[in-house]
Amino acid sequence: MAEIRWTAEAQRWLEDIFEYVAADNPQAAARTVQGIYERAQDLISFPEMGHRYPASSRHVRILLYGHYRIAYLIKDDGNVDILGVFHGSLDITRYQL
């Protein structure tokens, strides 16, 4: 089974999401971030469940959770690095994945 590692960048994205949502509803913010985290945990058993991100030269995939896209990299050893979490309205092609 794969191990999940959250990059510092991905952790910052989660914090930003929490702060943004918490400005209106702290409970919803906690549920949203927890849901994103739990969705990413599915990658432990099924690392290739997300769709391949064609704009990347690496083995980057995108996993959906509600309005959010979880970008991750399957490494050669089978482990998974979470690269970032993007709201669906963001143009992720602006970011180096």
C-alpha positions in Angstrom: 0.0 0.0 0.0 1.1 3.5 -0.8 2.1 6.1 1.8 0.7 9.6 1.5 3.0 12.6 2.0 1.7 16.2 1.9 4.2 18.7 0.5 4.6 22.0 2.3 2.9 23.7 -0.6 -0.1 21.4 -0.3 -0.3 22.1 3.4 -0.3 25.8 2.7 -3.1 25.4 0.2 -5.2 23.5 2.9 -4.5 26.3 5.4 -5.6 28.9 2.8 -8.8 27.0 2.1 -9.6 26.7 5.7 -9.0 30.4 6.4 -11.1 31.5 3.4 -14.1 29.3 4.3 -13.7 30.0 8.0 -14.2 33.7 7.4 -17.9 32.8 6.8 -18.3 29.5 8.5 -15.6 27.9 10.7 -17.5 24.6 11.0 -17.8 24.3 7.2 -14.1 25.1 6.9 -13.2 22.3 9.2 -15.5 19.8 7.4 -14.1 20.9 4.0 -10.5 20.4 5.0 -11.2 17.2 6.8 -13.1 15.9 3.7 -10.2 16.8 1.4 -7.8 15.0 3.7 -10.0 11.9 3.9 -10.4 11.8 0.1 -6.7 11.9 -0.3 -6.4 8.9 2.1 -8.2 6.8 -0.6 -5.0 7.0 -2.5 -3.4 4.7 0.0 -5.3 1.8 -1.5 -6.0 3.1 -5.0 -3.2 5.5 -6.0 -4.2 5.6 -9.7 -7.9 6.5 -9.0 -7.5 10.1 -10.1 -7.3 11.1 -13.8 -3.9 11.8 -15.4 -3.0 15.5 -15.7 -2.0 15.8 -19.4 -0.2 19.2 -19.0 2.6 17.6 -16.8 5.6 15.7 -17.9 5.6 13.8 -14.6 3.1 11.2 -13.4 0.7 13.8 -11.9 -2.9 12.9 -11.4 -5.9 14.9 -10.2 -8.4 13.5 -7.7 -11.7 15.4 -7.2 -13.4 16.3 -4.0 -16.4 18.5 -4.4 -15.3 21.8 -5.9 -11.6 21.0 -5.2 -8.9 19.2 -7.2 -6.2 17.4 -5.3 -3.0 17.3 -7.5 -0.7 14.4 -6.6 2.4 12.6 -7.9 2.8 8.8 -7.8 6.5 8.3 -7.2 8.5 5.4 -8.6 8.4 3.6 -5.2 4.6 3.7 -5.3 4.2 6.3 -2.6 2.1 9.5 -3.3 3.1 13.1 -2.8 0.1 15.5 -2.6 1.3 18.6 -4.5 -1.6 21.0 -4.1 -5.3 21.4 -3.6 -7.0 23.8 -6.0 -10.5 25.1 -6.2 -12.2 24.1 -9.4 -12.5 27.7 -10.6 -8.7 28.2 -10.6 -6.6 27.7 -13.7 -4.2 25.1 -12.5 -2.2 25.4 -15.8 -0.6 28.5 -14.2 1.1 26.2 -11.6 4.1 24.0 -12.2 2.8 20.4 -11.5 
